Amino acid sequence: MNKVDVERTKPDGAPMDDRKSPDQHDPGKKSDFFRADKISTSRATIFYAIGVVGGLVIGGIGLFTARGTTTNVVPPQDLALVNNVPILRSDFETQLENETGLKFTEASRAEKIRVMNEMLREELLVQRGLELNFAETDQASRNALVSAVEQQAIAEVTTSQPTEKQLRKQFEDHRAQYATEGTMTVNNLLALESIDPSVPDPRDRAEKAAAALRDGVPLLEVEQRYNMVRDKFYKEDFYFAAKIHLGDKMYEKVVNLNAGDVTDPMLGQNDNYHVIQMISNTRPVPLSFERSRSQVLTDYKNNEQARLMNNAVSFLLNRAKVLIAKDYAKDFDPKVLQHSYAP
């Protein structure tokens, strides 16, 4: 018997399709949701939703915990947040130990609360000062900021010690600085203008007084004979003090004189003629590196601090836009500003 295909028809006479729809499954057949080899719209939708929600959660955590954002959670390394500005636990422990003289673990709870309140009050006042722009308008605040920046810039020098090689280089490069302090004693005679027309002019009297001193005439007799005044009598002055008393110009002409030498008349700062007699001159004696070591160390640190500060000013000046008023612009020299810190 031959097989005969029988066309199935619907009640209305239309042909019936034996194929099942995608949503129809055999009762014993495993759902496509759990089958990796089958496409499942439901599975794709659910995992897409999970990814979107997870991304939003992660983004929200990052947004609300980033620096500069408001948060209601104090990070573990901070003691408190004041307008989202942290007070570090390390700073809290340091301040407590400095104030109480005790180790942090030995301090009482009351002392810890007191120090915490101090730091909170300080932060509130600092933030208020910044709101009021005290850093720009209050001179004391500006001075404190300048000092803080300077200390930060030279921290490298103040917290470290130079090597032996660096100190010896400082000594060799500035050997003339490391010597005993010279001393001198002088008589400084001054020829003043006289209203008496019979008295010779000051220069003539000064020349005669200098000649008389060289001939050994006593000082008092020279003063009386030539109407000279002893401007200053120094018992014994260090070189630096004598330089202040005499002025740079006269000091340079006197410093190399020997005991008993007398200068020619010199014009002083007040256009009066001076005659200086050297009584004694003890010149500086060079010191060894070992004897001058402490001074070498001080000078080295001063030089390094000046170098670092000049570098800092140069850096800040180079990145800043500085405009000078017309009446001062021609006298402004950036190089002078960049070397304003002298050792």
Buried (B, 14 or more C-beta within 10 A) or exposed (E): EEEEEEEEEEEEEEEEEEEEEEEEEEEEEEEBEEEEEEEBEEBEEEEEEEEEEEEEEEEEEEEEEEEEEEEEEEEEEBBBBBEEEBBBBEEBBEBBBEEBEEEBEEBEEEBBEBBBEBBBEEBEEBEEBEEEEBEEEBEEBEEEBEEEEBEEBBEEBEEEEBEEEBBBBBBEEBEEBBEEEBBBBBBBBBBBEEEEEEBBEBEBBBBBBBBBBEEEBEBEEBBEEBBBEEBEEBEEBBBEBBBEBBEEEBBEBBBEBEEEBBBEBBBBEEEBBBBBBBBEBBEBEEBEBEEBBEBBBEBBBBBBBBBBBBEBBBEEEEEEEEEEEEEEEEEEEEEEBBBEBEE
